[in-house]
Amino acid sequence: MWLSPSILLMILSVMTSVLLVASSSSLFISWMGLELNTLAFLPLLLSKKNKLTSESSIKYFLAQTLASVIVVAGGLSLLVWGEGGISKEMILLGLAIKLGAAPFHSWLITVAESLGWVPLFVLLTIQKLNPLLMVWNFSQSSSSLLYSIIFFSLALGALLGLAQTSTRALMTFSSINHVGWLLASSALSLQATLVYFTVYSTILLAPILLLYIANISHLNELPFVQLSLQHQYLFYFCLLSLGGLPPFLGFLPKWMILQLLMSISFYTLSLVMILMSLFTLFFYLRLMFTAFIFGGDKILQNKNLSLPLFTSFLLSLSVGG
């Protein structure tokens, strides 16, 4: 299924859209790249034929269409009235909806709950790259709106994740929190944004693949996962790396962004980022306690689940900071 012509065409279209947005200085060409990316992701959403995926694909399409209309309206007002109005704020607002940043994140939660693990990984990582590249172009002149979105994403992504029992919802709210970090880095440096995005995608892929192989949808299923003790340790250390705990790999880009914020005296935003990271670490620790304390030695009594070499390598890479 993953080597079907539609999936290969989707991959080629996504790569083309990223190149369009990254290489073009025209807002119209960048908007075309956004639309190509949206249309290319729809076949992956519909890879499983049921009512939930049909509903989620419609919600995804409507949310992306609304965001595109706002981006186009902002671009037209930019042409007519210049930079004096709210045109750049409108473009940034549309891009925030496309990113699923808080408080425009409700569509992202409902879509993520009905997706498989591989489409969910694409939604939380690759689909955010094009809007992030465009946010970098408009971040300097829309600081008040941008930093409001950053604060909302950091706070809601961390606090609402505490009440989740679904692993998909947990990963999605964690992604919303990471979007706050990515938006903050996009206001400072494109290089920092790309480093954070690359590291985040790498350390997210390992737990996503493990949850996909073990078919885990809720927290109460974790104690019954048939994993060896070594793979369990790697998995939970990888979750701590995703939360940004030193000395794991996930701490490196967060440390870099905090240094950049401190260098321009953004102490309040830095403090909020650190505090919200503690909340994300809390619900990752809850994942560990659920499996280790309530699972006990029962996990190791049955036949262990074998992991592919690539997944084991990603788990080890996420741990090594």
N, C-alpha and C positions, 0 to 999 in steps of 0.2 A: 504493500500500500504506500509505503514511504518513497518508493521509486517509481510511482505512477507519473504519467506525463503532466497531470495537473499540479502535483507537488513540485516537480522539477521546474515547471513554468512559474510557479509561485516564488521559488527560491531565486530564479533569474530576475523576476520582476522586482522583488525586494532589494536585491543587490543594485539593480538599475536605479531604483528610486533613491537609495542612499547616495549613489554617485551623483544623481541630479541635484539633490539638496546640498550636498557637500561642495560641489564644484561651481554652482551657479550663484551669481550675485543678483539675479532677478527674482523678485517676489513671485511672479507668475510661474516661472519654471520650478521654483521651490514648492509652490502649491501643487503643481502637476505631480511632483515627486511624492507629496503627501497622499494625493488621491490614488496614485498607482500603488502605493504601499497598502492603502486601505483595501482596494479591490483585490490585491494579490493575497491578502490574509483571509478573505472570505472562504475560498475552497478548503483551507485548513480548518476553519471553524465548522464546516459542514462535512468533515471527514467521517463523522459518525452520524448516521441518519436516525434521529429521534426528535421528539417534540421539544426537548430541552435545548438541543443545539440549534434547532430552527428558531426558537424564541431568542436565544442569546445572540445569534447572528443578526437578527432584525434589530435588537437593542444596540448592538455594536455599530451596525450600519447607520441607524438614526442618530446616535451620539456623534459619530464621526462626520455625518452630513451636517449636523447643527454646528459643529466646530468649524467645518470648512466654510459654511456660509458666513460665520462671524469673521474668519480670516479674510475672505474675499471682500466683505463689507469694509473691514479695516484697510485693506489694500486700496480699494476704490476711494475711500475718504482720504487716504494718504496722497493719492494722485490729485484729488480735487482741492483739498484744503491745505495740503502740505503737512509739516510736522507740528503745527501749532495746536491741533485738536487732540482728540482722544484716539486717533487712528492706531497708533502703536500699542496703546492699551487694549484696543479691541483685538488686534492680532495676537497679543500675548494671552488674552482671555481665551481665544479659540485654541491656541496651542496648549494651554493648561487643561482644557477639556479633552483634547486628544491624548494628553499624557495620563489622564486619570488622576490629576493632582487634586488634593482636597482644596475647597469643599465641593469639587465637581467630580467626585469619585464614585457616586452611587452606581453608575452604569458598569463600572469596572468590576465591582463586587458581584453583581448579578451575572455578568458574562463569565467571570472566572469560575463560579461555582458549577457551571454546567460543562466546562471544558475538560478534555483529557490533559495529562501532565505535559506532554510535548507541546501542544498548542498553547497551554498556559505559560510555559517558559518563553515561547516566542512573543506572546502578548506582553509579558512583564519585562522583556529585554529589547529584542530587535525592533518591536513596534514603537519603542520610545526614542529610538536614535534620531529619526528625522525631525520630530518636534524639538528635541533638545538642541540640534544643530541650528534650527531657526530661532529658538529662544536666545541662543548666544548672540545672534545678530541684533535682537531688540531688547536685550536685558539692560543696556546702559541707560536708556532714556525712560524706562518704565519701572524705576526702582521701587516706588511705593507699592504698586500692585504686585510686583514680583516678590517682594519680601513678605507681603501679606500671605501670598500663596505658599511661600516657603514655611512660614510659621504654622499655617493650617495643616500642611502636609506632614510636618514633623510631629505635631501634637496629635492629630487625629489618627495617623498611621500607627503611632505607638500606643495610644490609650485605647482605641477601639479594638486593637488586636488582643488586648487582655481578656476580652469577653468571648473569644472565638473558640469553638471546639472542632471546627472543620480545618483540616490541614491546608486546603486550597485557600480558604478565607484568611488563614494565618499568613501564608506566603504572600497573599495579595496586599494585606495591610502592612506587612513588612516592606513590600515594594513601594507602597505609597510613602512610607517614611524615607526610603532611599531616594525617592523622587525629590523630596525636600533637599537632601544632600546634593543631588545632581543639579537642581536648579540653583542652589547657592554656589556651586562650583562653576556653573555656566556664566554667572555674573562676574566671576573673577578671572578665569582662565580656561580657554578651550582645551589646552593640554591636560589640565587637572580633571576636566569633565571626561575626556576620553580615557584617562587612566582609571578613574573611578568606575566608569561604565564597563571597562574591560575586566577589572577585578571583580566587580559585582556579578557580571554575567558568568565568570568562571566559578566563583564560589556558590552561585545559585544553581548551576547546572548539576553539581554532584548530588545534593539532597533531592532535587527534582527527579533525577534518574533513579535514585534509590527508592523514593516513594512510588515511582512508576513501576519499578520491578516488583516491589512488595505489595503494590495495589492497596495503599493506605489512604483512606479518605477522612478518618476522624482520629482524634487523639486516643480514644479508648482502644483502638486497634494496635497501637504501638507495642504494648507488652507481649503481643502474640506474634511479632515478626520473627521469622526464622533466620537470624543472622548470627554469624560467629562473634565472639566477644571482641576480637580485633576490629571487625567492621563496625560494630556498635560504637566503640570508642571513636573511630574515625568519623562516623556519622555525627555524633553529638559534638565533637570538637569542630566539625565543619559548620554546624549550626551556630556555635559560639563565634566562629570566624565571621559568619554572616551578620551576627549582631555587632561586630566590631570590637571584640574583646582582645586586648593585647595578650600574648605576642603573636596572634594568628595573622594570616594574610589580610583579612578584612579590616584590620586596624590601620594598615598602611595608608590607604587613600583617605580615610577619615582624619588621620593625623595630619596629612598633607593639607587638606582643606581647612582644618582648624588653624594651622600655622598661617595660611593665607589670610584667613579672617582676622586673626590676631594682628597681623602686620598692618591692616588698615583700620584697626581699633573697633572692630565689630564684636565687642565683648558680650553684649546681650544675646545676639544670635548664637555665638559660640556656646554660651552657657545653656541655652535652650536645646541646642543640638546634643550636648553631653547628657543633659537630664533625660531627654527623650530616648537616647541610646540605652540608658539604664532600663527603661520600661521594655524596650524590645529584647534586651538580654533576659529580662524576667520571663517573658513568655517562651523564649527558647529554653531557658532552664526548666520551665514547666514541662516542656516536651521530654527533657532528659529524666526528670523525676517520675513522669508517668511510666516510662519504659523500665527504668532501673528499679525503682522502689516497688511498684505494683507488679512488675513482671517477674523480678527475681530470677531464680535459676530455671524457671519453667521455659524460658526462651531457648535454652540450650539442650533441652531433653529430646526434641525432635530433630529431624534432618535439617541441617543448616541450608539457608538459601545462598546459592552461589552467585557472586557478582561478576560481571564482565571486568576484564582487565582495565578497560578505559575508565569505568566508574570508580574502581579502586584507586587508579592514578589520580583522578580528579579529587577524590576524598583526601588523599595524601597531600595533594598540592594545596588544597584549601587550608590544611592544618599548618603547613610549613610557611611561617611568616618570615 
